[in-house]
Amino acid sequence: MSMQFATISAAGPRSRNEDAFCVRQLDDDFFIVAIADGLGGHAGGDVAANHAVQRFVEMVSANRAPDLIQIGTTIHTELKDMQSLHPELQGMSTTLSAGYFLGTRFSGIHCGDTRISVNRGTGIKKLTEDHTEVERLLRTGQLSREAARTYTRRNVLDSALGANVPLRLDQIDFEALPGDRFFFTTDGAHGKVLLREMRRISEKYVAANELVLALANEIENRNPTDNYTIVCCFIS
């Protein structure tokens, strides 16, 4: 299996970019991908996001059969410890959607509202579920899809690494096929370009670098309101 990667990350209208990402190839059939979004408006959001991505990549690189839930829990504990030692970092937290491709198998973990999606043929679906208040209210029937579009607390997270809320870590196991296209995105990206639009735009490009530029142009044309990051992985 071979992989074609392309990435783009921008601050959007913000003064700094609190998103972080990494793509690392260890050998011909082992690839690590991680993306994180430090909580905007909180001290140290960029510190939290970069720490989560770097530590995930380090720990997976050191063990070809990693316990991903334990890795996520370790990162959460480290971020809490950093806040105890450095008062200026109090309140920092981050999302994390990350994993590795080993042969045709993708294994990952997820916390927060960054996303991993896969485009296969004419379909596209999320492999992650947003850990947000609005998604929880939708899932329990307390909020309709129509009401959710204008819900004032859409960006409130129910879980994040380093946050003072119960930690939720979801594990992902997915068998990839040649032709699959994986998208790792922060909410600044998928909040502007919907899943079905991502699939439609994806159909127009055969190169990953052309696709990420097209998606970024679409976001910019719609006036981004946040940092945005996209990692595209094409499997061939």
C-alpha positions in Angstrom: 0.0 0.0 0.0 1.3 3.5 -0.8 0.0 6.8 0.6 -0.1 10.3 -0.8 -0.3 13.1 1.8 -1.0 16.8 1.6 -1.6 19.3 4.4 -2.6 22.9 4.9 -3.0 24.9 8.1 -3.8 28.6 8.5 -4.6 31.0 11.3 -7.7 32.4 9.5 -8.8 35.6 11.1 -7.0 34.8 14.4 -3.7 36.4 15.5 -2.2 32.9 16.1 -2.8 29.4 14.9 -3.7 27.0 17.8 -4.1 24.0 15.5 -1.3 21.4 15.3 -0.7 18.4 13.1 1.9 15.8 12.1 2.3 13.2 9.4 5.1 10.7 9.8 6.1 7.7 7.8 8.1 5.1 9.7 8.4 2.6 6.9 6.7 1.5 3.7 3.5 0.4 5.4 3.4 2.4 8.7 2.1 5.9 8.7 1.1 8.1 11.6 -1.3 11.0 11.3 -2.4 13.4 14.1 -4.4 16.6 14.3 -5.4 18.7 17.3 -7.1 22.0 18.0 -6.1 23.9 21.1 -9.2 25.6 22.7 -9.4 29.1 21.4 -9.5 31.8 24.0 -7.8 29.7 26.6 -4.2 30.2 27.8 -1.8 27.8 26.2 -4.2 26.3 23.6 -1.3 26.1 21.1 0.9 24.5 23.8 -1.7 21.9 24.5 -2.3 21.0 20.8 1.4 20.8 20.0 2.1 18.7 23.0 -0.8 16.3 22.2 0.4 15.8 18.6 4.1 15.4 19.4 3.5 13.0 22.3 1.1 10.9 20.3 3.6 10.5 17.4 6.4 9.8 19.9 4.5 7.0 21.7 3.2 5.3 18.6 6.6 5.5 17.0 8.1 3.6 20.0 5.6 0.8 19.8 4.2 -0.9 16.7 1.3 -2.3 18.8 0.3 0.6 21.0 -2.6 0.9 23.4 -4.1 4.0 22.0 -6.6 4.6 24.8 -3.7 4.5 27.3 -1.7 7.0 25.1 -4.6 9.4 25.1 -5.0 9.1 28.8 -1.3 9.7 29.3 -1.4 12.9 27.2 -4.4 14.1 29.2 -2.6 13.5 32.5 0.6 15.2 31.2 -1.5 18.3 30.2 -3.0 18.4 33.7 0.4 18.1 35.3 1.7 21.0 33.1 -1.1 23.2 34.3 -0.2 22.4 37.9 3.4 23.4 37.3 2.8 26.4 35.2 -0.1 28.7 36.4 0.0 30.6 33.1 -1.2 27.5 31.3 -4.3 27.0 33.5 -7.4 26.3 31.5 -5.5 25.0 28.4 -6.9 21.9 26.6 -7.1 20.4 23.2 -8.9 18.1 20.9 -7.1 15.2 19.3 -7.9 12.9 16.3 -5.0 10.7 15.5 -4.0 7.2 14.5 -1.8 5.1 12.3 -2.1 3.1 9.1 -0.4 -0.3 9.3 -0.8 -2.0 6.0 -4.5 -1.5 5.1 -5.6 -1.1 8.7 -6.3 2.3 10.3 -6.4 2.4 14.1 -7.0 5.7 15.9 -8.3 7.6 18.9 -10.5 10.7 19.1 -11.4 13.3 21.6 -13.2 16.6 20.9 -14.5 18.0 17.7 -11.7 17.5 15.3 -12.7 14.9 12.7 -11.6 11.9 10.7 -13.6 11.2 7.6 -13.2 8.8 4.7 -14.3 9.2 1.1 -14.8 5.9 -0.7 -16.2 5.9 -4.2 -19.2 8.2 -4.3 -19.8 8.1 -0.5 -18.2 9.8 2.5 -18.6 9.3 6.2 -17.2 10.4 9.5 -15.2 7.9 11.5 -15.5 10.2 14.6 -18.4 11.6 16.6 -18.1 15.2 17.8 -17.8 15.4 21.6 -19.9 18.6 21.8 -22.9 19.8 23.7 -24.9 20.3 20.5 -24.1 16.7 19.2 -25.2 15.2 22.6 -28.5 17.1 22.5 -29.1 16.0 19.0 -28.3 12.4 19.8 -30.7 12.4 22.8 -33.5 14.1 20.9 -33.4 17.3 22.9 -32.5 19.4 19.9 -33.7 19.2 16.3 -31.3 19.5 13.3 -32.9 22.8 12.4 -32.5 24.2 15.9 -28.9 22.9 16.0 -27.9 25.2 13.1 -28.5 28.3 15.2 -27.7 26.9 18.6 -25.6 29.4 20.5 -23.4 26.9 22.2 -22.4 24.9 19.2 -18.7 25.0 20.0 -18.9 23.9 23.6 -17.0 20.7 24.1 -18.1 17.8 26.3 -14.6 16.4 26.3 -11.1 17.6 25.6 -7.6 16.5 26.7 -6.4 18.6 29.7 -9.9 19.9 30.4 -11.7 19.7 33.8 -14.5 17.5 32.4 -14.8 13.7 32.3 -12.4 12.4 29.6 -14.0 10.6 26.7 -11.7 8.8 24.3 -13.2 6.9 21.3 -11.2 4.2 19.6 -11.4 3.7 15.8 -10.6 0.6 13.8 -11.2 0.7 10.0 -10.1 -1.4 7.1 -8.9 0.8 4.3 -9.1 0.0 0.6 -7.2 1.3 -2.4 -8.8 4.5 -3.6 -10.0 5.6 -0.1 -9.4 9.2 0.8 -9.0 10.2 4.4 -9.6 13.7 5.7 -8.3 14.9 9.1 -9.9 18.3 9.8 -10.3 20.9 12.6 -13.7 22.5 13.1 -12.5 25.7 11.3 -12.4 23.5 8.2 -15.4 21.2 8.4 -17.5 24.0 10.0 -17.2 25.8 6.6 -17.1 22.9 4.1 -19.7 20.3 4.8 -19.0 16.6 4.4 -21.0 16.2 1.2 -19.3 19.3 -0.2 -15.9 17.8 0.7 -16.8 14.7 -1.3 -18.0 16.8 -4.3 -14.8 18.8 -4.3 -12.7 15.6 -3.9 -14.1 14.2 -7.1 -12.5 16.9 -9.1 -8.9 16.2 -8.1 -6.5 13.3 -8.5 -3.6 14.8 -6.5 -3.9 15.4 -2.7 -2.0 18.7 -2.8 -4.4 20.1 -5.4 -7.4 19.0 -3.3 -6.2 20.6 0.0 -5.6 23.9 -1.9 -9.1 23.7 -3.4 -10.6 23.1 0.1 -8.6 25.9 1.6 -9.7 28.3 -1.2 -13.3 27.3 -0.5 -12.9 28.1 3.2 -11.3 31.4 2.4 -14.1 32.3 0.0 -16.6 31.7 2.9 -14.7 34.0 5.3 -13.1 31.7 7.9 -13.9 32.4 11.5 -11.2 30.2 13.1 -7.9 28.5 12.5 -8.3 25.7 10.0 -6.2 22.6 9.2 -6.7 19.8 6.7 -4.7 16.6 6.2 -5.6 14.6 3.2 -4.4 11.0 2.8 -4.9 9.2 -0.5 -4.5 5.4 -0.5 -3.3 3.7 -3.7 
